């Protein structure tokens, strides 16, 4: 059983590091449905998993200039404000509709991404004065393309609004919003896919760390569950961060779309099942 | 036509985060390795003190069997003499602290670059993180 948790966590870490997601989508159902652990320990372990995915890959991504710290930290403000809004309006809005609305939004995004399937790099993007003011620009060396890729962001306001929504969603439902963060940076801000996933990877760790204390104090972080999850995800994320640099942006997007579609369907189904 | 990239690069060099990048990266790497080692030591202690059956019986964790290690003080108190679960928790707490280290060093690096806008933004995010830790640590009454 210990090794089952460990093995599953390694897989979640590899996938999460490449796609910029926390892996809670994999960890929670796997621990509760397959291993029959209580839901609170599964959620506690998934918070630890998100931080492990983020920290395990961040050292490599920050060194390789894939993570844009300025973009990540500035957008983190929107996510944090969203999470505060979400926590304060909890109880006023029905989770049923939330699941449906976000499920439909994600399903729509999956179709939007299909149109960008063949786009390796965003190229020249429309000028955005706010992106210039916030210095949302950078450059990284793409190992798959064998060239330096300078980039700059556009659509800061729609991107920031999506981050705010992502924050509301995680504040209300406690689900990591890595999917939404990657979408905001890829679709609205038109950053290279690798920059989007690794900056999202950095951000989800910060968001999860802010709420981890609450779960820990509640006793939801059980050491016997969280320890194998932490070690498994850390090693998986380390491997994932090595693989991701070699992949093409289009390949990452191809891996991202099915995950998006599955989560979208899962959320719509969950919304319909709720009373 | 002057592109946006040219416009930005005219004002700021493309080397955005300066020399702090390797420092932040190294801090993260050592922090993560250290937390993983502490967690591994905890698992090793469990193997020595309880034996291999502790790893097999893991699915028998049920809701009533809760952990009493819910605060930093409780975890530290159980470290001497080392209680396996407390050592594992110490490793996990170190892991939870690593994003705060990243954000903290980013704030310092922006201050060294005299980028005060980003010093402000980063300080806000760091304060939010600390607020989260404080709520978790029971210093501020949190929502249950």
Contacts between the chains, C-beta under 8 A, distances in Angstrom:
chain1	res1	chain2	res2	distance
A	1	B	55	7.4
A	1	B	56	6.7
A	1	B	58	4.6
A	1	B	59	4.6
A	2	B	55	4.1
A	2	B	56	7.5
A	2	B	58	5.2
A	3	B	55	7.8
A	5	B	58	7.4
A	35	B	59	6.2
A	36	B	59	6.6
A	37	B	59	7.3
A	37	B	61	6.5
A	38	B	61	7.4
A	38	B	62	6.7
A	38	B	63	4.5
A	40	B	63	7.3
A	41	B	61	6.7
A	48	B	92	5.9
A	48	B	95	6.9
A	48	B	96	7.3
A	51	B	95	5.8
A	51	B	96	5.8
A	51	B	98	7.1
A	51	B	99	6.5
A	52	B	95	6.1
A	54	B	99	6.5
A	55	B	28	6.2
A	55	B	31	7.2
A	55	B	32	5.0
A	55	B	95	6.4
A	55	B	98	4.4
A	55	B	99	6.6
A	55	B	102	8.0
A	56	B	32	6.1
A	58	B	25	7.9
A	58	B	28	5.3
A	58	B	102	6.6
A	59	B	25	4.9
A	59	B	26	7.5
A	59	B	28	4.2
A	59	B	29	4.0
A	59	B	32	6.8
A	60	B	25	7.6
A	62	B	21	6.1
A	62	B	24	5.5
A	62	B	25	4.6
A	62	B	28	6.8
A	62	B	102	7.8
A	63	B	21	6.7
A	63	B	22	6.5
A	63	B	25	4.0
A	65	B	21	7.1
A	68	B	16	7.4
A	69	B	16	7.8
A	69	B	17	5.5
A	69	B	24	7.7
A	69	B	106	5.3
A	70	B	16	6.4
A	70	B	17	7.5
A	70	B	118	6.3
A	73	B	103	7.0
A	73	B	106	6.3
A	73	B	118	7.1
A	73	B	121	5.8
A	73	B	122	5.2
A	73	B	125	5.6
A	74	B	118	7.7
A	74	B	121	5.5
A	76	B	125	4.9
A	77	B	121	6.1
A	77	B	124	6.0
A	77	B	125	6.3
A	80	B	124	7.9
A	80	B	125	6.7
A	80	B	128	4.8
A	87	B	143	7.0
A	124	B	3	5.9
A	124	B	4	7.9
A	124	B	5	7.7
A	125	B	4	7.1
A	126	B	4	7.8
A	127	B	3	7.7
A	127	B	4	4.2
A	127	B	7	7.4
A	128	B	4	7.2
A	131	B	4	7.2
A	131	B	8	8.0
A	132	B	4	6.6
A	132	B	7	6.3
A	132	B	8	5.4
A	132	B	11	7.8
A	134	B	117	7.7
A	135	B	8	6.8
A	135	B	12	5.7
A	135	B	16	6.9
A	135	B	115	7.9
A	135	B	118	8.0
A	137	B	5	6.7
A	137	B	8	4.8
A	137	B	9	7.4
A	137	B	12	7.6
A	137	B	14	6.9
A	137	B	16	6.9
A	138	B	14	7.0
A	138	B	16	5.2
A	139	B	14	4.8
A	139	B	16	7.9
A	150	B	5	5.9
A	150	B	9	8.0
A	150	B	14	6.3
A	151	B	5	7.9
A	152	B	4	5.3
A	152	B	5	5.0
A	152	B	8	6.1
A	154	B	4	7.7
A	202	B	102	7.3
A	205	B	98	7.5
A	205	B	99	4.2
A	205	B	102	7.7
A	206	B	99	4.7
A	206	B	102	7.6
A	206	B	103	6.1
A	206	B	125	6.7
A	206	B	129	6.6
A	208	B	99	7.6
A	209	B	96	5.6
A	209	B	97	7.6
A	209	B	98	7.8
A	209	B	99	4.2
A	209	B	100	6.1
A	209	B	129	6.1
A	209	B	132	7.0
A	210	B	128	5.9
A	210	B	129	5.1
A	210	B	131	7.5
A	210	B	132	3.4
A	210	B	133	7.8
A	211	B	132	5.9
A	212	B	96	4.6
A	212	B	132	7.5
A	212	B	136	6.9
A	213	B	96	7.4
A	213	B	132	5.4
A	213	B	133	4.6
A	213	B	134	7.6
A	213	B	135	6.2
A	213	B	136	1.9
A	213	B	137	6.1
A	214	B	132	7.1
A	214	B	135	5.8
A	214	B	136	4.7
A	214	B	142	5.7
A	215	B	136	7.5
A	216	B	70	6.5
A	216	B	71	8.0
A	216	B	93	7.4
A	216	B	96	7.3
A	216	B	136	5.6
A	217	B	70	5.2
A	217	B	71	6.4
A	217	B	135	7.9
A	217	B	136	4.6
A	217	B	137	6.8
A	217	B	138	6.0
A	217	B	142	7.4
A	218	B	70	7.0
A	218	B	144	7.2
A	219	B	66	5.1
A	219	B	67	5.3
A	219	B	68	7.5
A	219	B	69	7.9
A	219	B	70	4.7
A	221	B	67	7.7
A	221	B	89	7.4
A	221	B	92	6.4
A	222	B	61	6.3
A	222	B	67	5.5
A	223	B	42	7.1
A	223	B	67	6.6
A	223	B	69	6.9
A	223	B	85	4.4
A	223	B	86	7.9
A	223	B	88	4.0
A	223	B	89	4.9
A	223	B	92	6.9
A	224	B	54	7.9
A	224	B	58	5.7
A	224	B	61	6.2
A	224	B	85	7.1
A	224	B	88	7.6
A	225	B	58	7.6
A	225	B	61	6.7
A	226	B	88	7.5
A	226	B	89	8.0
A	226	B	92	5.3
A	227	B	39	5.1
A	227	B	42	6.4
A	227	B	43	6.0
A	227	B	88	4.2
A	227	B	91	7.1
A	227	B	92	6.8
A	228	B	43	7.9
A	230	B	35	7.7
A	230	B	36	7.4
A	230	B	39	5.8
A	230	B	91	7.1
A	230	B	92	5.7
A	230	B	95	5.8
A	231	B	36	6.0
A	231	B	39	5.9
A	231	B	40	6.8
A	231	B	43	7.8
A	234	B	32	6.3
A	234	B	36	5.5
A	234	B	95	7.7
